[in-house]
Amino acid sequence: MTTPLHRLARVIRSKNAGPYELTLDILFDSQQAFETVRDSGALTEERVASLYGIPSDNVLAIIAFAPARAIKITLIRPTVSGAVVDTDVYGAQQHVPLLDLPIPTEEDSTLGES
């Protein structure tokens, strides 16, 4: 069984990390939800690249930080922030592909609840 990431995480957000990179943050209320997602194998460079339609080399880092119950993903921005063709100058709407990412769980989970 799987559970969509948005049901496990308290916050899923994106923002610029300078004009050339995006940071995706996934924050959890519970240690159990954090560990479930971290250990699931669902957040790989290849999987994130596929979700965003980019080469896996453009996924610069996927970092789990246990003290904050957070996972940070850094991507090369497909368009430089502020370029004429940029539709999201702040990078604030780029988290959407992560929302429904299926995470393997043992049951339809309420792990995101504290």
C-alpha positions as CSV (number, residue, x, y, z in Angstrom):
1,M,0.0,0.0,0.0
2,T,1.1,3.6,-0.6
3,T,0.2,6.9,0.9
4,P,0.6,10.3,-0.9
5,L,3.5,12.3,0.4
6,H,1.2,15.2,1.3
7,R,-0.6,13.0,3.8
8,L,2.6,12.3,5.7
9,A,4.3,15.7,5.6
10,R,3.2,18.7,7.5
11,V,4.8,21.1,5.0
12,I,6.0,20.7,1.4
13,R,7.3,23.9,0.0
14,S,9.7,25.3,-2.6
15,K,11.8,28.4,-2.9
16,N,14.7,29.8,-4.8
17,A,18.2,28.9,-3.7
18,G,19.7,31.7,-5.7
19,P,18.8,32.5,-9.3
20,Y,19.9,29.1,-10.7
21,E,18.7,26.5,-8.1
22,L,15.5,25.5,-6.3
23,T,15.1,24.0,-2.9
24,L,12.2,21.7,-2.0
25,D,11.6,21.3,1.7
26,I,9.6,18.5,3.2
27,L,8.9,18.8,6.9
28,F,7.2,16.3,9.2
29,D,5.4,16.5,12.6
30,S,6.3,13.0,13.7
31,Q,9.6,11.1,13.7
32,Q,7.7,8.1,12.5
33,A,6.5,9.9,9.3
34,F,9.9,11.3,8.7
35,E,11.6,7.9,9.0
36,T,8.9,6.2,6.8
37,V,9.6,8.7,4.0
38,R,13.3,8.8,4.5
39,D,13.6,5.0,4.5
40,S,11.0,4.3,1.8
41,G,13.4,4.7,-1.2
42,A,10.8,6.8,-2.9
43,L,12.9,10.0,-2.9
44,T,15.8,9.2,-5.3
45,E,17.5,11.4,-7.8
46,E,16.0,9.4,-10.6
47,R,12.5,9.6,-9.2
48,V,12.7,13.4,-8.5
49,A,14.1,14.0,-11.9
50,S,11.3,12.1,-13.5
51,L,8.7,14.1,-11.5
52,Y,10.2,17.3,-12.7
53,G,11.1,16.2,-16.3
54,I,14.7,17.0,-15.8
55,P,18.0,15.0,-16.1
56,S,18.9,13.2,-12.9
57,D,22.2,15.2,-13.0
58,N,20.1,18.3,-12.3
59,V,19.1,16.9,-8.9
60,L,22.0,18.3,-6.9
61,A,21.2,16.9,-3.4
62,I,18.6,15.0,-1.4
63,I,19.4,15.5,2.3
64,A,17.5,14.1,5.2
65,F,18.1,16.1,8.4
66,A,16.8,14.0,11.3
67,P,17.1,16.7,14.1
68,A,14.6,18.9,12.2
69,R,12.5,15.9,10.8
70,A,13.1,17.4,7.3
71,I,14.2,16.4,3.9
72,K,15.7,19.0,1.5
73,I,16.0,18.5,-2.2
74,T,18.1,20.9,-4.4
75,L,17.5,21.1,-8.1
76,I,19.0,23.2,-10.9
77,R,16.3,25.6,-11.9
78,P,15.0,24.8,-15.4
79,T,14.8,28.6,-16.1
80,V,16.9,31.3,-14.4
81,S,14.8,33.2,-11.9
82,G,13.5,36.4,-13.4
83,A,14.2,35.4,-17.0
84,V,11.6,36.6,-19.6
85,V,10.1,33.0,-19.8
86,D,10.1,32.4,-16.0
87,T,6.6,31.9,-14.7
88,D,7.5,31.5,-11.0
89,V,10.2,34.1,-10.2
90,Y,10.3,33.1,-6.5
91,G,10.2,29.3,-7.1
92,A,7.3,29.2,-4.6
93,Q,5.1,26.9,-6.8
94,Q,7.6,24.2,-7.7
95,H,6.7,21.8,-4.9
96,V,3.5,20.6,-6.6
97,P,5.0,17.5,-8.3
98,L,5.9,16.1,-4.9
99,L,2.5,16.3,-3.4
100,D,1.1,13.0,-4.7
101,L,4.4,11.1,-4.7
102,P,3.4,7.6,-3.5
103,I,5.2,6.5,-0.4
104,P,5.2,2.8,0.5
105,T,3.5,2.4,3.8
106,E,2.1,-0.6,5.6
107,E,-1.4,0.8,5.8
108,D,-3.4,3.9,4.7
109,S,-1.4,6.0,7.1
110,T,-2.1,8.8,9.5
111,L,1.6,9.1,10.2
112,G,1.5,12.8,9.4
113,E,-0.6,13.5,12.4
114,S,1.1,14.3,15.7
